Amino acid sequence: MVVMIFFGCTPEQSTISEYQIENGLNIPIVLRFYRNGLPSAQTSVVTLEGLGNTYKKSGEALGSSTTPFDVFSADSILIVFDGKRIQGHNMFEPNGFSLLNQQDYQKISSGRFLYLIDQKNYNNATPCDGPCY
């Protein structure tokens, strides 16, 4: 009976997802990852020097998909544009183009997703009244 139970169960499949963030601007941008208000222990700062530079990160989870929240191990991300403007992202903000909402990424292929930081992000960023961090 124990043998039947053991062989009758199938483990849940794991899924690997890759999220790519690309700089679509001709200026350097810095991504700052936070978890519970503190810099993320896994990735805290990434610099994308210019047009076409990318940051890729993969993650694995049980079930059908992972989310940017899972893969980046962050609950908020700040984008700093050339040290002059800043834009904050959390799960659903900014509405319609959040770095932490899978629906706001373009699907490249099965399990691979792209977010292009572009002029719209820059235009919606807030000017810094001093150092941007």
Residue pairs with C-beta under 8 A, 6 or more apart in sequence:
12 62
12 63
13 62
13 63
14 60
14 61
14 62
14 63
15 60
15 61
15 62
15 63
15 64
15 65
15 66
15 111
16 58
16 59
16 60
16 66
16 111
17 58
17 59
17 60
17 61
17 65
17 66
17 71
17 111
17 112
17 113
18 56
18 57
18 58
18 71
18 111
18 112
18 113
19 56
19 57
19 58
19 59
19 68
19 71
19 72
19 105
19 113
19 115
20 54
20 55
20 56
20 108
20 112
20 113
20 114
20 115
21 31
21 46
21 48
21 54
21 55
21 56
21 99
21 114
21 115
21 117
22 48
22 52
22 53
22 54
22 114
22 115
22 116
22 117
23 29
23 48
23 49
23 50
23 51
23 52
23 53
23 54
23 117
24 51
24 116
24 117
24 118
24 119
25 50
25 51
25 81
25 117
25 118
25 119
25 122
26 50
26 51
27 50
27 81
27 82
27 122
28 47
28 48
28 49
28 50
28 82
29 47
29 48
29 79
29 80
29 81
29 82
29 117
30 45
30 46
30 47
30 48
30 79
30 80
30 83
31 45
31 46
31 47
31 48
31 55
31 77
31 78
31 79
31 99
32 39
32 44
32 45
32 77
32 78
32 80
32 133
33 39
33 40
33 42
33 43
33 44
33 45
33 46
33 72
33 73
33 74
33 76
33 77
34 40
34 74
34 75
34 76
34 77
34 78
35 41
35 73
35 74
35 75
36 75
39 45
40 72
40 73
40 74
41 73
42 72
42 73
43 57
43 72
43 73
43 74
46 55
48 54
48 55
48 117
57 71
57 72
58 71
59 66
59 70
59 71
60 66
61 70
65 102
65 111
67 100
67 102
68 99
68 100
68 101
68 102
68 105
68 113
68 115
69 75
69 91
69 100
72 99
72 100
74 100
75 90
75 91
75 100
76 88
76 89
76 90
76 100
77 88
77 89
77 90
77 99
77 100
78 86
78 87
78 88
78 89
78 133
79 86
79 87
79 88
79 89
79 99
79 117
79 121
79 125
80 86
80 132
80 133
81 87
81 121
81 122
81 125
81 132
83 128
83 131
83 132
84 127
84 128
84 132
85 122
85 125
85 126
85 127
85 128
85 132
86 125
86 126
86 128
86 132
87 94
87 121
87 124
87 125
87 126
89 98
89 99
89 100
90 98
90 100
91 98
91 100
91 101
92 98
92 101
94 124
96 104
97 104
97 120
97 121
98 104
99 115
102 113
104 115
105 113
105 114
105 115
106 113
106 114
106 115
106 116
107 113
108 114
